[in-house]
Amino acid sequence: MLRISIAEENGARVVLKLEGSIESEWVQELERECRHWLAMKRKVVLNFREVRFVDCAAVALLKRFEAEGVEIAECSAFIKALMLDSG
């Protein structure tokens, strides 16, 4: 299960706090939430402090988001390695 909440919001950026696991069934929800804020011309920061697991669909989405300027913050070394290895 994935929980998404707004940790911080101002006129320029939004920080989304993610909790739980990001798996195929939740990827679309995360993408929808991020696209909402990107459409509003906000800098999007995803706080990964409370994320325990990501699957390959989530890694693919995160790599696309990074290419679009979405910041991934407080990400574990394990998740960073997954993102690099899926090159």
N, C-alpha and C positions, 0 to 999 in steps of 0.2 A: 504494500500500500504506500502511496505517496501523498504527503500533505504539503500544500503550497500556501504560504502566507506572506503578507507584505510586512517586511521587517523595517523598512524605511521608504519614504516616498517624498520627493520634493519636485520642483518644476523641471529639473534636469535629469534625474535618475530615480530608479526604483530598485530596491534590493528585495529579492524574493528569497525567503527562507524555505529550504526544502528539507523534508524529514521523511525518513523511511527508505524505501527502495524505489528505484526508477527502472521499471521493467516495461516490456512491450505494451502491456495494457494501459500504462500511464503516460507513455511518450506523447500521445496525441494531446492529452490534457496539458502537459508541460509546454508543448509547442504552442497551443492555443493561447495560453497565458502570456508567454513571452511575445508572441506576435501582436497581441493586444497592446502591450506597452511599447513595442517597437513602432507600431503604427501611430502611436501618440508622440513619436519622436523622443522617447526617453532612452537614456542609457540604462541597460538592463544588467544587473549583477545577480548572479545565482549563488547563494550561500549554501555550500555543501557540507557544513559542519556536522549536520545530523543525518547525512545520507550514508546508509550501510552498504548498499549494493547497487550496481548498474549492470544491465545486460547489454548485448551488442547493439540492439536497436537504440538504446539510450546513448551509448557511446557515439553512434553515427549522428544522432541529433546534436549532441554536445559539440562535436567537431564542426558541424555546419554552423551552429550558433557562434562558436569562436571565430570562424571565418567572417561572420557578419558583425563582429565587434561586441558580442555578449561576453561579459567577464564572468569567469568561473572562480569563485573565491572559497578559501578554506577547504580545498579539495584534498582528500587523502592521497598519500603517495601511491596507493594501490590503484585508485581511479585514474590518477595522472598517468600511471604506467599503461593502463588499459587504453587510454586515449592515444598514447604514443605508439603502442604496439599494433594498433589496428590500422596504422598508417595508410 
